[in-house]
Amino acid sequence: MNIVVCVKYVPDATGDRKFESDNTVDREGVDGLLSELDEYAVEQSLQLKEKLGSDGGDSEVTVLTIGPAGAVDAIRKALQMGADKGVHVQDDAIAGSDAFATSLVLAEAVKKLPHDLVVCGMASTDGGMGVVPAMLSERLGLPGATLGSSIELDGQTLKIRRDGDTATVTVEATLPAVLSVTDQSGEARYPSFKGIMAAKKKPVETWSLADLGVDAGQVGLEASYTAVEETQARPPRTAGEIVKDEDGSGAKALVDFLVSKKFV
Amino acid sequence: MADLSSSPFELSPEHEALRRTVRDFAEKEVAPHVAAWDREHHFPVDLVRKVGELGLFGLTAPEEYGGAGGDFTSLCVAIEELGRVDQSIGITLEAGVGLGINPILTFGTPEQREQWLPELVAGRALAGFGLTEPGAGSDAGATRTRAELVDDEWVVNGAKQFITNSGSELTSLVTVTARTGTREDGSAEISAIVVPAGTPGFVAEPAYDKLGWHISDTHPLTFTDVRVPADHLLGERGRGYAQFLATLDDGRVAIAALAVGCIQACLDLSVEYAGQRTTFGGPIGRKQGVAFQLADLEVMLQASRALTYRAAAMKDAGRDTGRHRAEFKRAASVAKLYATESAVSATRIATQVFGGYGFMEEYPVARFYRDAKILEIGEGTSEVQRMLIARGLGLPVE
């Protein structure tokens, strides 16, 4: 069983995030890391591999990422958690790619890898569009089981539970398939020190667009269908509104506030 | 002159990865609960098990016992990062490895190692080291606890005090030093004996009411006709105290790492607060009276960290034995003395920056203020460190 898990290297959400003059994210000025939402994808991939055990033949989890040189840190973290090998697609022409262009590069990279199951997180923690898994399944011509909060594999059948606002649905897909998992699918493990040391020796390949046969004109900021027009810094935190209940009108004031903000 | 050329100060990418892991763990698993645990003097057994699952108790233990076979520096990184969120959790790990696992690993027979280490290394069990007595601390030769060999059993009688990890439901054993006879020159023959938890006559008395480290498990112990098999002698008969001394230098570096975590916490908390708290129309961090104290904190942090990891690197390079041993011992004492005294200063500064709030238990700086003082006392007081350093300079200090 070959599992390919797609991960993204994102700016640390706890740091100050900034944008370049072309409205792309400043990746130089902030520390990056493996997107927290993708850790769930790595975790589910590892759990599937562990459940298959030796009965599943030689199961292997390959971590795939697209990004600048530093993005190898995201791969390294997944390898420390227990993934087997990594593929890093790195090419200056990719910078500024939107979800559409990103899904093209991912799809071409997946095609070069043996894959029974492609696993993604539910969205990135920076762009946050959450559309890449669906685009990837379309480009690969594979069934897409997205937003799984619990995942089961029974032979060649993938079964997920998707929790919606009004209903919970069960989705089944036949392998090979694309899967995305939510942050409800199970806490990601911490890398152990053994895992950290073992990851030093795990192979990571670096591929360029030429290796994938993708034309540079199909990706990057220029080729993207979506563009960030404008960014604004988050406004500074303002003082909260304190409701004082001196004459019994406190409850009404609270309700009025909640209604005015459309919370109720 | 000390040769520094082969003492690497830089941590490897793997150490930094471990730091990130332990920091994430501490922020997620420790930080949300620590104020309540501290208030209730609660020793969080489930958390200790999780620390074990993360592999931290086994960082330096060989793989055959379930450990990771890592270096001493990695243990210091883990202690520092746990200590940055809570000092009690940091000392629980430090004592669990340095006083629980290491004596058995270093001096145990293959049978003793096989029997006790796997559970200790996995963090499913804890061991304490009973050295200190009501009348014997730094002067361990004054030990009064006795052990007599009767019918192939050691019969132990006496009392120990301030023993970490000695009375929790995870405690599987305590190694105790005891007087097993008198030498020809009249001095005490001290040996180390493993006493399993639950042995009749071995009682962990109610936990101490301490100034700080409320979350760590510390008890006075009493031994009344406690009988253990003769093969529970740990290491050589008559070498109990010498064996303990041999592991003391590592403990000093580990305590220095715990102090570094304390200083880092004080700096992080103070810098954040100095940017948020406003007086007279601006953040207090714009006042030199505050900003310069934080600059001093940064200096203490960098210096303490450099001294600590230099000493750890010396040990990892094998410079804690042979002709370099004296140099390592001095580096350990210097790191311990400087980092722990800096930690106490750091908590004083942080509490001052927080003003009245710093005196309130709902702010973590108050907890760090209470927790820091013991760092200057445990594993050799500041006075002992100064004595050792001065002797190393060739001075005839008593």
Interface residues (C-beta under 8 A of the other chain):
Chain A: R76 K77 Q80 Y190 P191 S192 F193 K194 I196 M197 A199 K200
Chain B: E14 A17 L18 T21 D24 F25 L54 G55 L56 L59 A68 G70 S74
